[in-house]
Each structure stands twice: as C-alpha cells, then as structure tokens.
Amino acid sequence: MRYETFIYCGKEILDLLVFRIYHWIFAFVLLCLMLPGNVDSSPLGIPKAEHGRLNLKDWDFAKNGQVKLDGEWEFYWRHLLEPKDCTWGQKCLADKNVQLIPVPFQWQKHKLKVAGKKQKLPAYGYASYRLQITLPNKPLSLAISLQDIGSSYRLFINGNQIWQKGVIATDSKNSRPFLQYKTIDLPPLHSNKLDIILHVANFHYHKAGIYYPLALGLQDTMTQQLGRSLALEITVCSALFIMGLYHFGLYLNRRKEPSPLYFGIYCLLISLRILVIDNRMILYLFPSLPFVLIHKLEYLSFYYGSFVFTQFVASLFREEFSKRVLQVLTIVILPFVFAVIALPMVYYSKTLRFFQLSVLLGIGYVVYVTIKAILNKQLGSKLFMSGLLLFFLALINEIFFSMGVSFAYPNMVSYGLLVFILFQASVLSRKFAAAFHEIEVLSDSLISTNRANSKFVPSEFLEILGKKDITHLRLGDQRQTDMTVLFSDIRSFTTLSEQMSAKENFDFINSYLKRMGPIIRKNHGFIDKYIGDAIMALFHQGTKDALQAAISMQEQLLRYNQTREKTGQPTIQIGIGIHSGRCMLGIIGEKERIESTVISDTVNLAARIESLTKVYGAGIVLTGTAFAEVSGNTDLHYRILDTVIVKGKTSEVTIYEIFNGLAQDKLEVYLTTKTIFEQAIIYYRIKKFSEAIDLLQEVQQKNPEDKAVRVYLERCELALKHGVHRDWHGVYKFYD
C-alpha cells in the first residue's frame, strides 16, 4: 500500500510540473502572438498597383516597413514572356493581348476578355504576371517574400531570373509542381526601377496563380520577420510534439482508455502539418524531399487528423457520442484519406472543398455532443467546450482562408490547437485532483465486490450476460448462444487417488489444474467449473480455440509427466471431448448462494464424448459438428474413429480422433497406420468382417498401443460368431 501511495504521489507531482510547463508555453505563445508577424503594421494609405504599375517612390521602407504588392498586375494568358522583349513603361505585347488581374487572386476565378466577351479561365494552364515598381531614388537592399504560387513559377527581376520552384512547362506532362514560402534577397539595384515578371504554370492543383500576397521590404526587416515567424512555428510545433508524446505516455500507462492515444496522434499530425505548411520548415530539414510527398502529408494531416480527432471525441464522451454517427463519419472521412494516398495531386486536391463541408458538419455534431456532456455533468466537459470553441474558430478561419475569404487570417489552426491542448491539460489535472475521491469510491466498490465474490461466477459469464460487474448479477439471468464445450478428465483418477493422502490429493489436483487452466484462458476460453479432477470449459469464439487448447493441454501433459517421472511419480493420461452447439448460460441458486451454469444437450454430449476417450484410448475426440469447423486446418492430424449413439441420445454421432499433441514417435506411428485403420472401418461397416480383421491385425502389429484397434477386433469377432441384424450398418450404441 505504501508503494502504491508513493507512486501515486509521484505521478501527481509529475502532472503538476507538466501543467506548469503548459502555462509557461501558453504565456510564451501569447507573447509571440503579440509580436509583429504577418500582420501588416504599415500606416494607412498603402499604395496599390494600378494598371500593372506600383509607385513606391515616396515609400520609406525603414519607417513604414514592408509593402504588399497587391493590386492590378499585367496578365498574359498562355504566354511565357521573354524579359528581353519587355521595355520599361510599356506593355510586353500588343494591348489586345494584355489583361489586368488582381493580385492576390486565383486566375480560374478571373474572367478574361476573348473576342469581346468575358470568359472564366480554366484552372489548368500557364501565364505570365508583370509588375513595374518605381522605387525611392536611393540605394536599397530589398527582399521579396513569396508564398504559395500555384503550382510552379519562375521569378525575373529586371530581366534576370533569380528564383524558380517546380518546372515551368506548357503542358501537364512536362510541368512539375512545387509550393514553398520563400523570402528572396534581390540583387543590387542600379536604378529606382524594379520590373517583376513571374512565369506561372499549373496543371496539378485546384488553385492557380498568385493567390497569396507578395511583399517587398528591406532585407534586414524581412529576414527578422521570417526569423520571428519560424521561431513561433518551431515553438508551437515543439509544444505540440511534446504534448503528443505526453499523451502517448498516458495511454501506455492505461491502455483501456484510448482517448490519450487519439489525442497524442492528433497532436503529432498537427505538428507535422506545421512542418509541411506555413513556411514549409520541413524543406529546411530535408531540401531534397519530393514535393508530391510534402503535399500528400499536408492533406493527410488534415484528412486523417479529422478522423483521429473524431475518434478522440467519441472515446472521451462515449455515452454522448452515437456509435452510428461515428460509423457514418468514418465512412465519409476515410475515402478522402485513401484518395490522397492513391490518387495523383491533380485529382485529390479537388476533394478539399467537399471535405471541408464534411468537417463543418462534423464540427456541428461534436459541439452538440459536448453540450450533451455538459448537461450530463461529465467531468471537464465545460473546459473541453471552451477550448473546443477556440479551436473550431481557428479551424473555421482556416477553411474560410482557403476559400479566399478576405477577413480570414492564415495558419491559425496550430495556435488554436495549442490553446485547446492547454485546456485539455486542465481537464486532465482536474481528473487527477479528483483521484482521491475516486479512491474512496473504489474502496467502497471493492468491499462490495469482495462480498459478491463469495458467490463466485466466472468473469466471462458477465460479458456474455451483458453485465458490467458481478454485483449486477441476478438469479435467472440467462442467454442463449453458440458455444464449444470442452470436457477433460484424468483417466483412472480414482485408483490414483486411493494411493494418496487427502493433502497429496489436493496438491496433485492443484498442481495439474494450474498447468491446464492458463492454457484454456490463453485460447479465449473460460472454465465453467471443476468437477473434481475434471474440467468443463467453454469457448465462445469457435471450435478452433477449443481444439488448440486441447492440443496445448496434451503437450503440457507430456512435460508434466516428464517432471513426475523424474520424482518417481506415476504418469497420468487425460481424455478430452469437444462438441459445438447451442447453449443456454445463466445464473442459478438462491439468495445467499448463486453460481453460473450451462444447460443444454451440447454439454451433455460433450461429456459423453469425453467418456468415450477411455473406451478408445484416445487423447482428443471431436464430434462431427465440431470437426466440421476445423477440418480446413492443413496442420491437423486426425482419423475417423467411429459412429455411435451415446446414452440419452437417439441420433448418430460421428467422432474423430485428433493426434496433434502426441509425442513425436507416437504421432508418426498413428499417421503411418491411419489409412489402413480407416479402410478397416469401411470393411466393418459393410459387414466384411474378415477383411476388416486382417487390416486391424496389421495395424495392431505396427501399433500395439492402439486401443481402438482392440475395440474393433472384438466387435468383428463377435459379429463373425453371432452375426448381425440385416439393418445393422456399423453404428455402435453405448448404454453406460
């Protein structure tokens, strides 16, 4: 008890330390969020591009900071401009071929004038963007910030190519996508003229063109801003990674509760998502990583992350979350996941809008479930709801941003999730704070359980009867189900028992049962009762488990006999009978004494079959019903033993002897004589008794220990001597 108390207190201290770390991380993130980042801190009156020109002649970059290159850019559809053909202050092509397009904007939403009519552009194609900027008349060291440009691009500054991502081509076969945020230092400028040309090609993505803002600023300022952004992302990514590992640790300490596992996986997925989006930090770590893989990871972190999050909420609020709804959500989400894995980017990227709609519906249901949990007074449900709402606001913002909604802010999901994790940590701390109260409740429950244990019932019965614990059992509880029944008994136990004292008898039985009981449990069975040295076991997952248990029991018996021989004790043999069928399980007894029992012909027949193992000297015998369930096992060694009518039954039962579990030398002998033995039985059944005797004697010479051979020889000799009825067909009736 002292040890458990020590462990408990240690865990409380550890969780308290972790909770304090959460608060430090939270404070640091809030501090980082208050620092200038992507939010434009420039004064009002920011110049915008008009007709493909942007006048920054009076812009003070040192004072006012960076400027976004928003506005009207020249747009040349299906033209890859040669910078040498472009002259400052003029269009590169004839006016009729020049269009203006807003930036940032997806070109498939732009209507291009064709033959005097406006038509929407397709998402797949190629074009050139051009912007002429007039800078202040002084030397400047500038940098340009590029976000995702769909889906490959080439950047020219004053006629010189300075950057390229992906492969630009005029067809999908030769084009290669590559999306990456990048801050690029511009080469030294020898004038105040900045001519920007961007070749953009898209044949793989659902978004095309320059759909995120471009920014121009001083190199030092842009570098500092990028550094702050990366530092914040690393902080959030690291925090999520740590939280993921922490929740994995919680799950490993208590695997019956899957919610920490799902939450840990989700944290790691979002941590991965931060690496592959935002500034695509993963490329700083692995520059040669294929972009297709990066893009699939981006989508999978969202798609599969949604599935894992759904599983997390369902495991957290099991009573409130409908299993049917969970199945529907699983059926809806997983095809999207498989689509990302199996399909090319050009196809799976089109599924995003449909998936976002599914996510919005899922969000609504999760909120509904959480409200139900609050009404049901689930521990921590209010804190969960608070964090959930903040996270969902960030998620909805992300969806709106991907749809191009102007008021949405990019990449807020990571921060929203981190806040949600902190709220979840508070929920966990509350649960640990309530642990002492739970211990008192558990102590009372343990006293009640100990009292109930005096009316012992196998725990597996509780599961079959649908009871949570033994205290819920009532007289008359019952259920019908298909089961496999296994009976085993020690042969000649009475004779053996008479040679031992009472203590030796109990020691012997316990020594034997402690070897056999675990084998039954290992093979998904449970012991219904001990009848002296006999065992009655039930298997509700099929005959395969019962047969494997029987074989393992015979193998264990070989090892047990070796131990007994070394100590000068006699060896023992056991017989096992197995039958499958309908059983009625229930509770019988009276107020102060109850027990579980099984009532059915299946049990009676299994017991009769076990008794026949003594007649035939067999180790394992199966009825035809049970054998039919395992006959497809190619590793099974068996022979047809007989067709009988046992006491209390009127129908015939075919029985099979199983050789698996025998010592190797005995197994080889039985396998060698199997065909001859079965041919002898055929002769016996068609009344060719002389031929049967010849074959049986041949088997007896090879295997003198085969008791079944002696049984058939006696029958054949009696039949030859006294004859048989004309309706006789080889079925033997047992009356004892």
Secondary structure, DSSP 8 states (H G I E B T S, - for coil): -HHHHHHHHHHHHHHHHHHHHHHHHHHHHHHHHHS--SS----S----BBTTEEE-TT--HHHH--EE--EEEEEEET----GGG--TTS-SS-GGG-EEEEES--GGG-EEEETTEEEE--SSEEEEEEEEEE--SS---EEEEE--EESEEEEEETTEEEEEESB--SSTTT-B-----EEEE----SSSEEEEEEEEEESS-SS-EE-S--EEEEHHHHHHHHHHHHHHHHHHHHHHHHHHHHHHHHHHH-TT--HHHHHHHHHHHHHHHHHHSTTTTHHHH-TT--HHHHHHHHHHHHHHHHHHHHHHHHHHSTTTS-HHHHHHHHHHHHHHHHHHHHS-HHHHGGGHHHHHHHHHHHHHHHHHHHHHHHHTT-TTHHHHHHHHHHHHHHHHHHHHHHTT-TT--SS-HHHHHHHHHHHHHHHHHHHHHTHHHHHHHHHHHHHHHHHHHTS---HHHHHHHT-SSGGG--TT-EEEEEEEEEEEEETTHHHHHHTS-HHHHHHHHHHHHHHHHHHHHHTTEEEEEEETTEEEEEESS-HHHHHHHHHHHHHHHHHHHHHHHHTT-----EEEEEEEEEEEEEEEEETTEEEEEEESHHHHHHHHHHHHHHHHT-SEEEEHHHHHHHTT-TT--EEEEEEEE-TT--S-EEEEEE-TTS-HHHHHHHHHHHHHHHHHHHHHHTT-HHHHHHHHHHHHHH-TT-HHHHHHHHHHHHHHHH---TT--S-EE---
